[in-house]
Structures are given as structure tokens and as C-alpha cells.
Amino acid sequence: MLVPLITAPFIDDSLGCLDWLNKQEPESVVYISFGTVITPPPFELQALSEALEESNLPYLWSFRGNPQEQLPEGFLERTSLKGKIVPWAPQQKVLQHEAIGVFVTHGGWNSVLESITGGVPMIFRPFFGDQGLNTKTVEAVWGFGLGLEGGMFTKQAKVKALKVILSSDERKKMREKIAVQKELAFKAVEPNGSSVENFKKLVEIMSSS
């Protein structure tokens, strides 16, 4: 697999995500992003918001849409000291920041790879395509992520998943497991790494066909 490890020379952080993260405790922040295509349905957005508010955890949310209209009334005001909502975040840099404790994601493969290279455990809410398979692979095979009970956001399922990853005995185990995959990912893109060699083979095949 090709792993997105090369950072662009310029990272747009005009919305101040990294500066905000610099003020948070290590491994404490819930980072939320469902990519540029998906927005969970209203009842799930409400459940996720209620879980964040009850958990009283700092959160950074890359939100597609209008949070004033789509999130529960008063949520933004009640959590303004704990959370930051932006229309876009420099995700690769965010996931490499020491303040991030967990990534709430749809489970797209790019997001999974970026979370691995950042060493951040994941909570999944898959929607379509490979996202369900990615969720099962990370949860059941690699062991550093969780799918939600029932497959969608409910307040109870979200609070439970946050507790498991951020404040239970499983926290250390998940961090150790993802650290192993992170090391393998970086080795894969070294000069003679597996991803580099596989890409060379692909180029050879395409050139000869």
C-alpha cells in the first residue's frame, strides 16, 4: 500500500487548528471528520453532540455544512470552551499532533492511513464502499479501533466508545498496537520499502503493456 507520509511544504492552518491543539493536554482531544462527501443524518449528529457534551472532552470537528443549523440548539454555546468546529482542517498534521486522543471517522482508507501514521486510535461510523471492511479490519484484526454498537451514532454507544479508547485499560493496548502499524507504514515507504517496490513494479507493468 502507498502511505501518505510526505507532507506538503505549505499547510493551510488559517483556521487555527494547530494553534488550538497546542493548548490542549496530550492525547485528550476527540478529532471528528467524515470526509468531504458524507454528513451523518440529523438524529446521529444530535446523538454525537450529546455524547461530546456529556463526556466533557475537548473536541476538534471538521464539519461539512452549517453547524448552527445542523447541530442541537445551544450545543455550540455550551461547549464553546471545550470545542472547536471548522469547515476544514489540515487532517494529516492534526492526526500527528500529540493532543489528539481519538479519531472519529467514516473509515475511508486515506483517513485510516493518516490515523495510523499519526498513531491515533479510531472510532468508526462507516457509510458505504470499503468503509465497513476497513472498520472490521482495524477493529477485529489490528485491534486499535472500535465500530459503534448498532453501527450508527447513539449517545450511549458513543460515550461507551470514548471511554474505552480514552480512559480504560484498552487505551494503552490500542496505542501499542497502532504504534506497531505506524512503524511498518514508515518502513514501507523507505527507499527499498514494500510500497516503493510495489509501485516500481506497477510502473514496469504499465510501461510494458
Stockholm file with secondary structure:
# STOCKHOLM 1.0

chainA/1-209         MLVPLITAPFIDDSLGCLDWLNKQEPESVVYISFGTVITPPPFELQALSEALEESNLPYLWSFRGNPQEQLPEGFLERTSLKGKIVPWAPQQKVLQHEAIGVFVTHGGWNSVLESITGGVPMIFRPFFGDQGLNTKTVEAVWGFGLGLEGGMFTKQAKVKALKVILSSDERKKMREKIAVQKELAFKAVEPNGSSVENFKKLVEIMSSS
#=GR chainA/1-209 SS CCCCCCCCSCCCCTTCHHHHHTTSCTTCEEEEECTTTCCCCHHHHHHHHHHHHHHTCCEEEECSSCHHHHSCTTHHHHTTTTEEEESCCCHHHHHTSTTEEEEEECCCHHHHHHHHHHTCCEEECCCSTTHHHHHHIIIIIICSEEECGGGSCCHHHHHHHHHHHHHSTHHHHHHHHHHHHHHHHHHHTSTTSHHHHHHHHHHHHHHHC
#=GC SS_cons         CCCCCCCCSCCCCTTCHHHHHTTSCTTCEEEEECTTTCCCCHHHHHHHHHHHHHHTCCEEEECSSCHHHHSCTTHHHHTTTTEEEESCCCHHHHHTSTTEEEEEECCCHHHHHHHHHHTCCEEECCCSTTHHHHHHIIIIIICSEEECGGGSCCHHHHHHHHHHHHHSTHHHHHHHHHHHHHHHHHHHTSTTSHHHHHHHHHHHHHHHC
//
